[in-house]
Amino acid sequence: MTLALPFRWAGFEGEVQVEIRENDDPAALGCQDFARGFPVCRATITPPSTGYSDMLGWIQLVDDSWHGNGFHADGFEPLGDLSHPFGFYGVSPTLFDAPHADAEIFDFLAHSFLCGLGGELLEFRHEARAVLGFSWGCKKRGPQIELLRPEALAPEAWDGHRGYLDSRFPGWTFPPGYFQHPLER
């Protein structure tokens, strides 16, 4: 399952290629064997960026409603609690995730947003400006795992997460809507 999302940032025109596939080789991805059949998400940026002005990051929020907690920031757990909202950041960063759980029932829904920093080159503020977003995930019931197709998210989805992001990352600001809306095709 794939999705292509065009965007413009800092004069750079690119496209995010989202691929959702079944995890058919957990060991190769650093996962336990019970991860077989769960989704693998990889979102890549083409063409690759060229420098500082093109640096971007991924903010991913995961719906934990089935535990009663709603959406929460999904960072890279081995790094521990971070003071910034990005799971991945850099020049043309790739979003990668391979969620799995050794449970009979498991619902996973992610909202993934590509963001840039506010401010001028090398004078960046702690401001994450969303450029685009997409949803993806899975539902597991017993041995059956249904992968959810990636779908583009409207700017209102980002706006719906801003209150949480403001409270979770108080040193950061999260302007509304998508900055420089994705290009029309």
FENNORNOR-V934287 format. One record per residue. N is the residue number from 1. RES is the residue in one small letter. NEAR is the number of other C-alpha atoms within 10 Angstrom. D_CENTER is the distance of its C-alpha to the mean C-alpha in Angstrom with 1 decimal. Layout:
BEGIN
N:RES:NEAR:D_CENTER
N:RES:NEAR:D_CENTER
END
This chain:
BEGIN
1:m:12:16.3
2:t:14:14.8
3:l:16:13.6
4:a:16:14.3
5:l:19:13.1
6:p:18:15.5
7:f:20:15.1
8:r:16:17.4
9:w:18:16.9
10:a:12:20.0
11:g:9:22.2
12:f:14:19.9
13:e:15:19.3
14:g:19:16.8
15:e:20:14.7
16:v:21:11.3
17:q:16:12.4
18:v:23:10.3
19:e:19:12.4
20:i:22:12.6
21:r:18:15.7
22:e:18:17.9
23:n:22:18.1
24:d:15:21.7
25:d:14:22.2
26:p:18:20.8
27:a:12:22.9
28:a:9:21.6
29:l:13:18.0
30:g:10:19.4
31:c:15:19.3
32:q:14:22.3
33:d:14:24.2
34:f:13:23.3
35:a:22:19.7
36:r:18:21.5
37:g:20:20.5
38:f:24:17.1
39:p:26:14.0
40:v:24:12.5
41:c:22:9.3
42:r:17:9.5
43:a:23:8.2
44:t:18:11.0
45:i:22:12.6
46:t:13:16.3
47:p:12:18.7
48:p:14:17.8
49:s:18:18.1
50:t:11:21.4
51:g:10:21.4
52:y:11:20.6
53:s:17:20.3
54:d:19:17.4
55:m:19:15.3
56:l:25:11.7
57:g:25:8.8
58:w:26:5.0
59:i:23:5.0
60:q:24:3.7
61:l:24:7.0
62:v:20:9.0
63:d:19:12.3
64:d:15:15.2
65:s:13:17.9
66:w:11:19.9
67:h:8:20.7
68:g:8:21.3
69:n:10:18.6
70:g:12:16.2
71:f:17:12.5
72:h:18:11.9
73:a:21:9.7
74:d:18:8.4
75:g:20:9.7
76:f:13:11.5
77:e:9:14.6
78:p:6:17.3
79:l:8:16.9
80:g:8:17.7
81:d:10:17.1
82:l:12:15.8
83:s:11:17.2
84:h:15:14.2
85:p:22:10.8
86:f:21:8.8
87:g:21:7.7
88:f:18:8.6
89:y:18:11.0
90:g:16:13.9
91:v:16:15.6
92:s:21:13.4
93:p:19:10.8
94:t:21:9.5
95:l:21:6.3
96:f:16:8.3
97:d:17:8.7
98:a:20:12.0
99:p:16:12.6
100:h:22:16.4
101:a:14:19.2
102:d:10:22.9
103:a:11:23.6
104:e:10:25.4
105:i:14:23.0
106:f:15:19.3
107:d:18:16.8
108:f:20:13.0
109:l:18:10.9
110:a:21:7.1
111:h:25:5.9
112:s:25:2.6
113:f:25:4.8
114:l:27:6.7
115:c:24:9.5
116:g:23:12.9
117:l:21:15.6
118:g:17:18.6
119:g:11:22.1
120:e:10:24.1
121:l:13:23.7
122:l:8:24.2
123:e:9:24.8
124:f:12:21.2
125:r:14:20.9
126:h:17:18.5
127:e:16:16.8
128:a:24:13.2
129:r:23:13.5
130:a:27:10.8
131:v:23:11.6
132:l:26:9.8
133:g:24:7.4
134:f:22:7.5
135:s:19:8.2
136:w:22:9.2
137:g:23:11.2
138:c:19:14.8
139:k:17:18.1
140:k:19:20.8
141:r:12:24.4
142:g:10:26.8
143:p:10:26.5
144:q:12:24.7
145:i:18:21.0
146:e:16:19.6
147:l:20:16.4
148:l:17:14.7
149:r:17:14.3
150:p:20:11.2
151:e:16:12.2
152:a:17:11.7
153:l:15:11.3
154:a:13:14.1
155:p:18:14.2
156:e:12:15.7
157:a:17:12.6
158:w:26:11.4
159:d:17:15.0
160:g:12:15.1
161:h:17:12.8
162:r:17:14.7
163:g:11:17.5
164:y:16:15.6
165:l:20:13.8
166:d:13:17.4
167:s:11:19.0
168:r:15:16.6
169:f:16:16.6
170:p:12:20.0
171:g:12:20.4
172:w:17:17.7
173:t:18:17.8
174:f:21:15.2
175:p:15:17.2
176:p:15:17.1
177:g:19:16.0
178:y:21:14.5
179:f:19:16.3
180:q:15:18.2
181:h:15:17.2
182:p:18:16.1
183:l:12:19.4
184:e:7:21.7
185:r:5:22.6
END
